[in-house]
């Protein structure tokens, strides 16, 4: 009799553990901001390649995450990779759209040659104009920049599309270089997004 009760308890405990495991959503947490391990873009599952914090002076500006169909740790590999891609930014402080737009344009100018910029100049101008439609970015706002083959680069603010797609893959590659180029916005963040360094202390993973 006692043997049967013990077996029953073991089965119940095992079932509880299994149910808990099935209900889990794995996520990384960076400086208090949670990023899902997997997101879906255009029907394709993308994995979190790496994430970190953009710091300017002493201020934490945003958490950036890079999602890819498979793990890669060099810019050239990422640009050559087929399929959708995503850059996700979660604001950690409020900034004006002018400040944010200027930082984007500076990053584009610092990391792309004159010849590269000439090919995407119209898209760069439209991208700059996009920020004029966003009065301010506040703490907690989420900006996503998706590359969808056959459609282009699609930008969202809090899930709402903020501009028409930018069709040229060269433009999305130029955006990637803001964080992953030779003169990145913040070198530690580049390494974290590429996944080539150990996770900093403020990055942890929930299970």
C-alpha atoms as a printed R data frame, in Angstrom:
    type eleno elety resid chain resno      x      y       z
1   ATOM     1    CA   UNK     A     1  0.000  0.000   0.000
2   ATOM     2    CA   UNK     A     2  2.738  2.426   1.001
3   ATOM     3    CA   UNK     A     3  4.676  1.454  -2.123
4   ATOM     4    CA   UNK     A     4  1.697  2.432  -4.302
5   ATOM     5    CA   UNK     A     5  1.349  5.819  -2.579
6   ATOM     6    CA   UNK     A     6  5.042  6.556  -3.124
7   ATOM     7    CA   UNK     A     7  4.832  5.669  -6.834
8   ATOM     8    CA   UNK     A     8  1.752  7.894  -7.186
9   ATOM     9    CA   UNK     A     9  3.585 10.833  -5.586
10  ATOM    10    CA   UNK     A    10  6.554 10.344  -7.922
11  ATOM    11    CA   UNK     A    11  4.257 10.344 -10.962
12  ATOM    12    CA   UNK     A    12  2.509 13.539  -9.783
13  ATOM    13    CA   UNK     A    13  5.847 15.268  -9.120
14  ATOM    14    CA   UNK     A    14  7.197 14.233 -12.527
15  ATOM    15    CA   UNK     A    15  4.051 15.462 -14.258
16  ATOM    16    CA   UNK     A    16  4.331 18.824 -12.473
17  ATOM    17    CA   UNK     A    17  7.935 19.250 -13.575
18  ATOM    18    CA   UNK     A    18  7.044 18.344 -17.157
19  ATOM    19    CA   UNK     A    19  4.123 20.790 -17.198
20  ATOM    20    CA   UNK     A    20  6.364 23.540 -15.832
21  ATOM    21    CA   UNK     A    21  8.970 22.851 -18.487
22  ATOM    22    CA   UNK     A    22  6.424 22.915 -21.301
23  ATOM    23    CA   UNK     A    23  5.091 26.247 -20.089
24  ATOM    24    CA   UNK     A    24  8.448 28.001 -19.922
25  ATOM    25    CA   UNK     A    25  9.468 30.789 -22.254
26  ATOM    26    CA   UNK     A    26 13.223 31.062 -22.372
27  ATOM    27    CA   UNK     A    27 14.475 34.629 -22.403
28  ATOM    28    CA   UNK     A    28 17.627 36.611 -21.890
29  ATOM    29    CA   UNK     A    29 17.530 39.555 -19.529
30  ATOM    30    CA   UNK     A    30 19.844 42.472 -20.217
31  ATOM    31    CA   UNK     A    31 19.970 45.282 -17.652
32  ATOM    32    CA   UNK     A    32 16.411 44.435 -16.604
33  ATOM    33    CA   UNK     A    33 15.087 44.212 -20.189
34  ATOM    34    CA   UNK     A    34 13.838 40.811 -21.324
35  ATOM    35    CA   UNK     A    35 14.471 39.608 -24.864
36  ATOM    36    CA   UNK     A    36 12.927 36.423 -26.188
37  ATOM    37    CA   UNK     A    37 15.351 33.708 -27.270
38  ATOM    38    CA   UNK     A    38 13.300 33.210 -30.455
39  ATOM    39    CA   UNK     A    39 11.098 35.554 -32.497
40  ATOM    40    CA   UNK     A    40  9.189 34.980 -35.709
41  ATOM    41    CA   UNK     A    41  9.717 37.246 -38.719
42  ATOM    42    CA   UNK     A    42  7.800 36.561 -41.925
43  ATOM    43    CA   UNK     A    43  7.000 33.067 -40.666
44  ATOM    44    CA   UNK     A    44 10.638 32.210 -39.892
45  ATOM    45    CA   UNK     A    45 11.975 31.533 -36.405
46  ATOM    46    CA   UNK     A    46 14.999 33.711 -35.605
47  ATOM    47    CA   UNK     A    47 17.370 33.073 -32.706
48  ATOM    48    CA   UNK     A    48 18.861 35.715 -30.446
49  ATOM    49    CA   UNK     A    49 22.441 35.969 -31.683
50  ATOM    50    CA   UNK     A    50 23.558 38.366 -28.966
51  ATOM    51    CA   UNK     A    51 22.467 41.414 -26.971
52  ATOM    52    CA   UNK     A    52 23.893 44.205 -24.862
53  ATOM    53    CA   UNK     A    53 23.507 47.783 -23.673
54  ATOM    54    CA   UNK     A    54 24.303 50.926 -25.642
55  ATOM    55    CA   UNK     A    55 26.035 53.281 -23.243
56  ATOM    56    CA   UNK     A    56 26.735 56.938 -24.042
57  ATOM    57    CA   UNK     A    57 28.801 58.887 -21.507
58  ATOM    58    CA   UNK     A    58 27.469 57.361 -18.285
59  ATOM    59    CA   UNK     A    59 23.906 56.786 -19.515
60  ATOM    60    CA   UNK     A    60 22.328 53.532 -20.613
61  ATOM    61    CA   UNK     A    61 20.454 54.500 -23.761
62  ATOM    62    CA   UNK     A    62 18.945 51.236 -25.022
63  ATOM    63    CA   UNK     A    63 19.282 47.465 -25.054
64  ATOM    64    CA   UNK     A    64 20.012 46.071 -28.512
65  ATOM    65    CA   UNK     A    65 19.432 42.509 -29.661
66  ATOM    66    CA   UNK     A    66 20.279 40.842 -32.967
67  ATOM    67    CA   UNK     A    67 18.103 37.977 -34.251
68  ATOM    68    CA   UNK     A    68 19.227 35.668 -37.066
69  ATOM    69    CA   UNK     A    69 18.146 32.347 -38.631
70  ATOM    70    CA   UNK     A    70 21.361 30.822 -37.255
71  ATOM    71    CA   UNK     A    71 24.195 31.952 -35.008
72  ATOM    72    CA   UNK     A    72 26.939 33.989 -36.693
73  ATOM    73    CA   UNK     A    73 29.780 36.012 -35.187
74  ATOM    74    CA   UNK     A    74 31.175 38.173 -37.984
75  ATOM    75    CA   UNK     A    75 29.581 41.003 -39.928
76  ATOM    76    CA   UNK     A    76 30.413 39.426 -43.289
77  ATOM    77    CA   UNK     A    77 28.753 36.145 -42.305
78  ATOM    78    CA   UNK     A    78 25.662 38.001 -41.139
79  ATOM    79    CA   UNK     A    79 25.380 40.091 -44.312
80  ATOM    80    CA   UNK     A    80 25.762 36.935 -46.453
81  ATOM    81    CA   UNK     A    81 23.154 35.018 -44.461
82  ATOM    82    CA   UNK     A    82 19.922 34.277 -46.316
83  ATOM    83    CA   UNK     A    83 16.515 34.818 -44.768
84  ATOM    84    CA   UNK     A    84 14.929 37.380 -42.450
85  ATOM    85    CA   UNK     A    85 16.903 39.239 -39.772
86  ATOM    86    CA   UNK     A    86 15.958 41.567 -36.943
87  ATOM    87    CA   UNK     A    87 17.597 44.330 -34.930
88  ATOM    88    CA   UNK     A    88 15.611 45.146 -31.797
89  ATOM    89    CA   UNK     A    89 16.172 48.200 -29.612
90  ATOM    90    CA   UNK     A    90 14.453 48.733 -26.262
91  ATOM    91    CA   UNK     A    91 14.818 52.240 -24.901
92  ATOM    92    CA   UNK     A    92 16.215 52.679 -21.389
93  ATOM    93    CA   UNK     A    93 15.777 56.459 -21.300
94  ATOM    94    CA   UNK     A    94 13.769 59.092 -23.146
95  ATOM    95    CA   UNK     A    95 15.341 60.862 -26.122
96  ATOM    96    CA   UNK     A    96 13.989 63.170 -28.786
97  ATOM    97    CA   UNK     A    97 13.519 61.767 -32.248
98  ATOM    98    CA   UNK     A    98 16.055 64.333 -33.471
99  ATOM    99    CA   UNK     A    99 18.719 62.994 -31.100
100 ATOM   100    CA   UNK     A   100 17.968 59.403 -32.034
101 ATOM   101    CA   UNK     A   101 17.803 60.150 -35.750
102 ATOM   102    CA   UNK     A   102 21.120 62.019 -35.642
103 ATOM   103    CA   UNK     A   103 22.811 59.061 -33.919
104 ATOM   104    CA   UNK     A   104 21.507 56.732 -36.640
105 ATOM   105    CA   UNK     A   105 22.693 58.992 -39.444
106 ATOM   106    CA   UNK     A   106 26.100 59.431 -37.778
107 ATOM   107    CA   UNK     A   107 26.419 55.655 -37.562
108 ATOM   108    CA   UNK     A   108 25.514 55.260 -41.226
109 ATOM   109    CA   UNK     A   109 28.017 57.912 -42.273
110 ATOM   110    CA   UNK     A   110 30.857 56.588 -40.108
111 ATOM   111    CA   UNK     A   111 30.578 52.986 -41.264
112 ATOM   112    CA   UNK     A   112 29.803 53.173 -44.969
113 ATOM   113    CA   UNK     A   113 31.970 54.386 -47.823
114 ATOM   114    CA   UNK     A   114 30.941 57.194 -50.130
115 ATOM   115    CA   UNK     A   115 30.273 54.653 -52.888
116 ATOM   116    CA   UNK     A   116 28.082 52.549 -50.572
117 ATOM   117    CA   UNK     A   117 26.100 55.577 -49.438
118 ATOM   118    CA   UNK     A   118 25.607 56.777 -53.026
119 ATOM   119    CA   UNK     A   119 23.709 53.550 -53.798
120 ATOM   120    CA   UNK     A   120 21.257 54.050 -50.919
121 ATOM   121    CA   UNK     A   121 21.121 57.828 -50.617
122 ATOM   122    CA   UNK     A   122 17.369 58.049 -51.317
123 ATOM   123    CA   UNK     A   123 16.639 55.422 -48.673
124 ATOM   124    CA   UNK     A   124 18.898 57.206 -46.181
125 ATOM   125    CA   UNK     A   125 16.954 60.429 -46.745
126 ATOM   126    CA   UNK     A   126 13.599 58.684 -46.252
127 ATOM   127    CA   UNK     A   127 14.944 56.986 -43.129
128 ATOM   128    CA   UNK     A   128 15.973 60.377 -41.749
129 ATOM   129    CA   UNK     A   129 12.537 61.807 -42.578
130 ATOM   130    CA   UNK     A   130 10.906 58.941 -40.684
131 ATOM   131    CA   UNK     A   131 12.175 60.311 -37.377
132 ATOM   132    CA   UNK     A   132 10.319 63.572 -37.973
133 ATOM   133    CA   UNK     A   133  7.058 61.604 -37.594
134 ATOM   134    CA   UNK     A   134  8.091 60.330 -34.131
135 ATOM   135    CA   UNK     A   135  8.111 63.228 -31.634
136 ATOM   136    CA   UNK     A   136  9.909 61.338 -28.860
137 ATOM   137    CA   UNK     A   137 11.106 57.915 -27.816
138 ATOM   138    CA   UNK     A   138 10.418 57.027 -24.200
139 ATOM   139    CA   UNK     A   139 11.800 54.495 -21.770
140 ATOM   140    CA   UNK     A   140 10.338 51.087 -22.623
141 ATOM   141    CA   UNK     A   141  9.627 51.888 -26.277
142 ATOM   142    CA   UNK     A   142 10.690 49.119 -28.653
143 ATOM   143    CA   UNK     A   143 12.104 49.784 -32.129
144 ATOM   144    CA   UNK     A   144 12.436 46.839 -34.486
145 ATOM   145    CA   UNK     A   145 14.223 46.846 -37.818
146 ATOM   146    CA   UNK     A   146 13.381 43.747 -39.850
147 ATOM   147    CA   UNK     A   147 14.920 42.525 -43.076
148 ATOM   148    CA   UNK     A   148 12.359 40.529 -45.078
149 ATOM   149    CA   UNK     A   149 13.645 39.105 -48.397
150 ATOM   150    CA   UNK     A   150 11.533 40.239 -51.322
151 ATOM   151    CA   UNK     A   151 10.031 43.092 -49.278
152 ATOM   152    CA   UNK     A   152 12.880 45.093 -47.739
153 ATOM   153    CA   UNK     A   153 13.743 46.661 -44.403
154 ATOM   154    CA   UNK     A   154 10.655 47.320 -42.281
155 ATOM   155    CA   UNK     A   155 10.802 49.557 -39.216
156 ATOM   156    CA   UNK     A   156  8.377 49.436 -36.305
157 ATOM   157    CA   UNK     A   157  7.921 51.451 -33.130
158 ATOM   158    CA   UNK     A   158  6.021 49.518 -30.465
159 ATOM   159    CA   UNK     A   159  4.736 47.135 -33.116
160 ATOM   160    CA   UNK     A   160  3.417 49.878 -35.423
161 ATOM   161    CA   UNK     A   161  5.028 50.259 -38.830
162 ATOM   162    CA   UNK     A   162  6.758 53.632 -38.969
163 ATOM   163    CA   UNK     A   163  7.631 53.818 -42.689
164 ATOM   164    CA   UNK     A   164  7.195 52.020 -45.971
165 ATOM   165    CA   UNK     A   165  9.771 49.238 -46.579
166 ATOM   166    CA   UNK     A   166 13.267 50.231 -47.698
167 ATOM   167    CA   UNK     A   167 13.758 47.758 -50.561
168 ATOM   168    CA   UNK     A   168 17.529 47.413 -50.970
169 ATOM   169    CA   UNK     A   169 19.424 44.800 -48.932
170 ATOM   170    CA   UNK     A   170 22.386 47.190 -49.070
171 ATOM   171    CA   UNK     A   171 20.388 49.547 -46.854
172 ATOM   172    CA   UNK     A   172 19.802 46.906 -44.182
173 ATOM   173    CA   UNK     A   173 23.481 45.991 -44.332
174 ATOM   174    CA   UNK     A   174 24.308 49.667 -43.837
175 ATOM   175    CA   UNK     A   175 22.088 49.659 -40.742
176 ATOM   176    CA   UNK     A   176 23.861 46.567 -39.403
177 ATOM   177    CA   UNK     A   177 27.166 48.414 -39.672
178 ATOM   178    CA   UNK     A   178 25.935 51.064 -37.207
179 ATOM   179    CA   UNK     A   179 26.464 48.459 -34.477
180 ATOM   180    CA   UNK     A   180 28.732 45.911 -36.162
181 ATOM   181    CA   UNK     A   181 30.931 48.007 -38.470
182 ATOM   182    CA   UNK     A   182 34.539 49.149 -38.077
183 ATOM   183    CA   UNK     A   183 33.399 52.258 -36.169
184 ATOM   184    CA   UNK     A   184 30.465 50.890 -34.184
185 ATOM   185    CA   UNK     A   185 28.183 52.967 -31.997
186 ATOM   186    CA   UNK     A   186 29.664 51.221 -28.933
187 ATOM   187    CA   UNK     A   187 32.416 48.603 -29.222
188 ATOM   188    CA   UNK     A   188 31.379 46.426 -26.235
189 ATOM   189    CA   UNK     A   189 27.852 46.241 -27.668
190 ATOM   190    CA   UNK     A   190 29.236 45.106 -31.037
191 ATOM   191    CA   UNK     A   191 30.964 42.141 -29.427
192 ATOM   192    CA   UNK     A   192 27.882 41.278 -27.387
193 ATOM   193    CA   UNK     A   193 25.580 41.361 -30.436
194 ATOM   194    CA   UNK     A   194 28.055 39.174 -32.328
195 ATOM   195    CA   UNK     A   195 28.140 36.770 -29.404
196 ATOM   196    CA   UNK     A   196 31.951 36.738 -29.318
197 ATOM   197    CA   UNK     A   197 32.346 37.663 -25.643
198 ATOM   198    CA   UNK     A   198 31.111 36.134 -22.427
199 ATOM   199    CA   UNK     A   199 27.838 37.581 -21.219
200 ATOM   200    CA   UNK     A   200 28.410 40.645 -19.032
201 ATOM   201    CA   UNK     A   201 27.234 40.487 -15.442
202 ATOM   202    CA   UNK     A   202 24.074 42.412 -16.244
203 ATOM   203    CA   UNK     A   203 23.012 39.793 -18.812
204 ATOM   204    CA   UNK     A   204 21.314 36.744 -17.409
205 ATOM   205    CA   UNK     A   205 19.054 34.033 -18.774
206 ATOM   206    CA   UNK     A   206 15.706 32.971 -17.346
207 ATOM   207    CA   UNK     A   207 14.449 29.407 -17.764
